[in-house]
């Protein structure tokens, strides 16, 4: 039984959204499940997909919180 965890930042794909939509999550679940079926021959009904949303203040890169890093890059 494959278990796949997808982590995404809690940001929408447009400035007015604060998270990934239910439709986008459904597409991720479907796509990952179909990929495991195609590549590893794992049945769809045995594949579990978990989507975790990470708040923007809980991640970073370049040694900085994400929002600070973005701010510095935009200057």
C-alpha positions as CSV (number, residue, x, y, z in Angstrom):
1,X,0.0,0.0,0.0
2,X,1.8,3.2,-1.1
3,X,1.4,6.3,1.0
4,X,2.4,9.6,-0.6
5,X,2.7,12.8,1.3
6,X,2.6,16.1,-0.6
7,X,3.6,19.2,1.2
8,X,2.5,22.5,-0.2
9,X,2.7,26.0,1.2
10,X,-0.5,27.5,2.4
11,X,-0.6,30.0,-0.4
12,X,-3.0,30.2,-3.2
13,X,-2.0,30.3,-6.8
14,X,-3.3,33.9,-7.0
15,X,-2.8,36.7,-4.5
16,X,-6.4,36.6,-3.3
17,X,-6.3,33.0,-2.2
18,X,-4.8,31.6,1.0
19,X,-4.6,28.0,0.2
20,X,-4.8,25.3,-2.5
21,X,-8.3,24.8,-3.7
22,X,-10.3,21.5,-3.2
23,X,-10.2,21.1,-7.0
24,X,-6.4,21.4,-7.1
25,X,-6.0,18.9,-4.2
26,X,-8.3,16.5,-6.0
27,X,-6.2,16.8,-9.2
28,X,-3.0,16.2,-7.2
29,X,-4.5,13.1,-5.6
30,X,-5.7,11.8,-8.9
31,X,-2.5,12.5,-10.7
32,X,-0.2,10.9,-8.1
33,X,-2.5,7.8,-7.8
34,X,-2.5,7.4,-11.6
35,X,1.3,7.8,-11.8
36,X,1.7,5.0,-9.2
37,X,-0.7,2.8,-11.1
38,X,1.2,3.4,-14.4
39,X,4.8,3.1,-13.0
40,X,4.5,0.7,-10.2
41,X,1.2,-1.1,-11.1
42,X,-0.2,-0.1,-7.7
43,X,-4.0,-0.3,-7.7
44,X,-5.8,3.0,-7.2
45,X,-7.8,1.7,-4.2
46,X,-4.6,0.8,-2.3
47,X,-2.9,4.2,-2.8
48,X,-3.2,6.8,-0.1
49,X,-2.3,10.5,-0.8
50,X,-1.9,13.0,2.1
51,X,-1.7,16.7,1.4
52,X,-0.2,18.8,4.1
53,X,-0.4,22.6,3.9
54,X,2.4,24.5,5.6
55,X,1.8,28.0,6.8
56,X,4.1,30.6,5.2
57,X,5.7,31.5,8.5
58,X,6.7,27.9,9.0
59,X,9.2,27.5,6.2
60,X,12.0,29.3,4.6
61,X,15.1,29.0,2.4
62,X,18.4,30.8,2.0
63,X,18.7,31.0,5.8
64,X,15.6,33.2,6.1
65,X,11.9,32.9,6.7
66,X,10.2,32.7,3.3
67,X,8.5,36.1,3.4
68,X,11.8,37.8,4.3
69,X,13.7,36.0,1.6
70,X,11.1,37.0,-1.0
71,X,11.3,40.6,0.3
72,X,15.0,40.7,-0.1
73,X,14.9,39.2,-3.6
74,X,12.4,41.8,-4.8
75,X,14.5,44.8,-3.8
